[in-house]
Amino acid sequence: MATGTTVQAFFDDATGTVSYVIVDNASKRAAIVDPVLDFDFKSGRTGTAQADRLLAYVREQGLQVQWILETHAHADHLSSARHLQAQVGGRIAIGEHIREVQATFKKLYNLERSFLPDGRQFDHLFKDNEVFKIGEVEARALLVPGHTPADMAYVVDGAVFVGDTLFMPDVGTARADFPGGDAHTLYRSVHRILALPPETRMYVCHDYPPNDRPPAWETTVAAQRAGNIHVREGVSEAEFVTMRKTRDATLDVPTLILPSIQVNIRAGQLPAAEGNGIAYLRIPINALPLRAP
């Protein structure tokens, strides 16, 4: 049983997002995973209440933040990576296929010419199977596309942080209908994760509890293999793809997709203020490609 790390979870009720602080107990170095920036769409105001919870924990524990890890460019919350970096440092990292996502959404939002879809907005772009360290603890980045082309999972000390690829067993799997998403690819990515040792602890990025159960975010590979309602053992790729496409066609677009993606492809950087001192986000009208072809 791995004991070199501590994992602290932070659940955001507003977006159903779970952020994590992974701590190497020996060195007190840490990685933050999928941090949230509060955003009220009605007023256009940001806030740092969720980020401040992480900061308080980091400071109380005397941690040195080494990494701020994004599993993908989220469509349901804004990232607070830049805010956190300004407060406690750390390298902001994501998978190298973020370039594909940036290219797609640069066109949609008609972003400024100076925005280059080459990933330079992030401090580090992980390659598939790249090994890195949190303190003295070895970690590995796994490419798990399907939800988006750039999704990554992070394997750390007997645990895996899966982003949106998998949810709790009674919730299932991520949608695959965003631009660049693909249900066949998602199925194969899920099974790459489920090929990890059965005792591997699994931490999900969101929970949408059915049947009024309390929010949860920790499970195991074995529990997912046995009981995930979408991909438990015995579900074929064809069955999964049919289910996923049918289900995705009924899902609403995430509430914060329009503001969040244009911020998250910039590593959580908010737009600069314009001449009047006010920053603006872009809202494309009658243009959003809601479904993957």
N, C-alpha and C positions, 0 to 999 in steps of 0.2 A: 504494500500500500504506500503510495507516494505521500510524503508528509512535508516536503520542502517548501510548500506554498500555502498561503491563506487566500481565499477568495471571498470578497465582500460584495454583495449585490445591492443595487439601489433601484427600486421599482418606481417608475413615473406613472401615476394613475391617469394623467391626462392623455398620454399616448400609448399606454400599455407597454412601454419600453423598459427593458432591464439593462442597466449599465453595470460594469464590474470594475473593481480594483483587484488586480492580481499582485500579491506580494511575495517576493522571495524572502522568507523569514530570516535567513542568515545575513543577507546584505542590507535588508530593508529597502531594496530597490523595487520599483513597482511599474506595472503597466495598467493603463486605464483603457477599457474597451467600450466603444459605442456610447460616448457621453451625449447628453441631451441639453440643448439650449431651449428654454421656454419660449414659446411664441404664441401670442394671442392673435388669431387671424382677424377677428372683428375690429380690433383697435390698431393692428399692425405693430404691436409693441413686443419687444423681446424682454426676457428676464433670465436671471441666473440662479433661481432657487434650486433647481436640480443640480447644476454644476457646483453650487456652493456646498451641497451635501457631500459631494466627492472631495472637494477641497478641504472641508472640515476633517474628514476621515484621514486624508493624506497628512495633514498637519498634526492631528492628534497622535497619529502613529509614528510620526517622525520619518516619513517615507521620502525617498528620492524618486521622482517619476522619470522613468527612462523611455517609455513608449506611450503614445496615445494611439491605440489600434482601432481602425474602422474596419468592420467586416464587409461593408459595401457603401455605396452612396444611397442613403436611406431616403424613402419617399414618404415617410410618416412622421418624421421629426427632423428638426434642424440640429446639426452637430455643434457642440460647444468646444470642439477641439482647440480652436484658436484662443478662445477665452481661457481655457485651462492652461494652455502652453504659456500664455503671457503671465500667468500666476505662478506656475510651478515647473515650467520647462517640459522637456520630453520631446521626442521626435514623433511627428504625426505620420502614420503609415497606413497603407492600403494595398490591395493587389494591383499588379501592373496593368491589368486589363481595364482599369479605370479610364485609360485613354479612350477606349471605345465608347464608354458611357459619356465622357466629356465631349467627344466629337458629335454624338447624336444630339445632345442637349445644347451644345453651342449653336447648332443650326436652329433648333426649336425656339430658343430664347433670343436668337439673333444677338449673341453676346458681342462685346467690343472686340475689335481686331486684335487687341493686345492679349486677349485671353487665348492661350495656346493649349490645345488638347493633348498635351504631352506629359501630363502628370507632375509637372514641376511645382505645382501648388502644394504638393505633399513633400515631406522630408525624405521619405523612403517608399519605394514601390517594391513589394514582395513578389518574387517569382515563386512558381509552384514548387513545393517541397523545400523551400529555403529554410535553413536553420538559423535561429537567432537566439539571443539570451535575454532573460529578465534577471538581472543580477548574475548569479551563477547557475541559474536554472535554465536548462535547454528548452527551447520552444520551436515549433515547426509550423509554417504557413502552408495550408492546403488550398488549392484552387477548387472551388465547388460552385461552378456557374449553373445557371438554370433560372433562378429568380432574376438575376441580372448577369451580364457577362463577367462581372468583376468580383463576384462574391468569394470571400475567403473564410476559412475556418482556422482557428488557432489551437494547436495541440500543445498543452503545457502541463507537465508533471501529473500525468494520469487523468487529465481533464481535457475536454474539447469545447471551445466556444464557437457555436455554429451560426451565429447571426440569425438571419431569417430563413435559412434553408430548412430547418426543422423546428417545430414547436413542441409543446408537451404532447405526450402520446394521445390524449383525448382531444387535441386540437388539430394535429396533422402536420401539414407541410405548407411552405410558402406558395403564393401564386406565381405563375410563370408567364403572365400575359403582358408584362411591361416591355417596352422596346428592348430587343436583345435577349429577352427571356425565351425559354424553350422547355416544354414539359419533359421531353425525352432526356435532355441534358440534365434537368433537375433530378430525375429518377436515378441517373447514373451517379450524380454527385452525392445524393442521399446514401446510396449504397457504398460509396467510397468512405463516407463517415461511419456507416454501420459495419464496415469491415474492421474498425478499430476493436481492440479487446473488449469483451462484453462488460467488464467492470468499469470501463472508462466513464467518468462522470461527465455529463453533458449539460452545458449551460446555454439556454436559449435567449434570444434578444427580445422576444415579445411573449406576452401571454394574454389570451382573450378567453377567460375562464367560462366554460359551459356549466350549466346546472348550478349556478350560484356558488361554485367552489371558490375558495380564496385564491388569489394569484399565486402561481408557482413558476419556478424557472430552472430547477435542477432535477435531472433525471439521469438515466444511464443508457448506454448503448444497448444493453440487454433488454431493458424495459421498452425501448423503441422498437427493437426487433420483434418483441413479443406482442406489443399492443398498440403501436401507432395506427390510428384509424385509416391512414392513407397508404402506408408503406410497410405494414407488418409483414413478417415472413409469409410467403405464399402469394403475395400480390405481384402480378407480372407487370412488365413495363407497359404493355399495351393496355392493361386494365387501369394502371395509374394514369397514363396519358389521357385516356377517355374521361376518367373522373376529373382530372385536373382541368382539362379544357371546358368540360361542362360546368364545373363549379366556377371557374374564373369568369365565364361569361355572365354570371349572376352577381359578381362582386362590384360594389361601388368603388370609384376612385378614392384613394386615401385623401382625407381632408386637407392635409398639408403638403400634398405632392408638388403643387406649383411653387410655393416658396422654398420648400426644403431642398429639392434637387439642385436648384441653381446655387444654393449656398454650399451644399455638401460636395459638389464636384470641385469646389474651391477650397476644400479641406476646412470647412467651417468659417471661412472668411466672409464677413458681411460686405455688401457693396460699400464703396467709398461714398461719403457725402458729396452731393453736387453743389453747385454754386450758391444755392440758398441754404446750405448747411444741413439739408435733409437727404438721407439715403433712400433709395427706391429699389424695390424688387419688380421684376417683369412678370406680367400675367398675359400669356398668349390667349387670344380670343378665337374660338372655333378652329383651333389648330392642333390641339394636343393629340398625338397618336396614342390612344389609350390602350390599344391591344397590339401585341406582337403579331407580325404577319404569319 
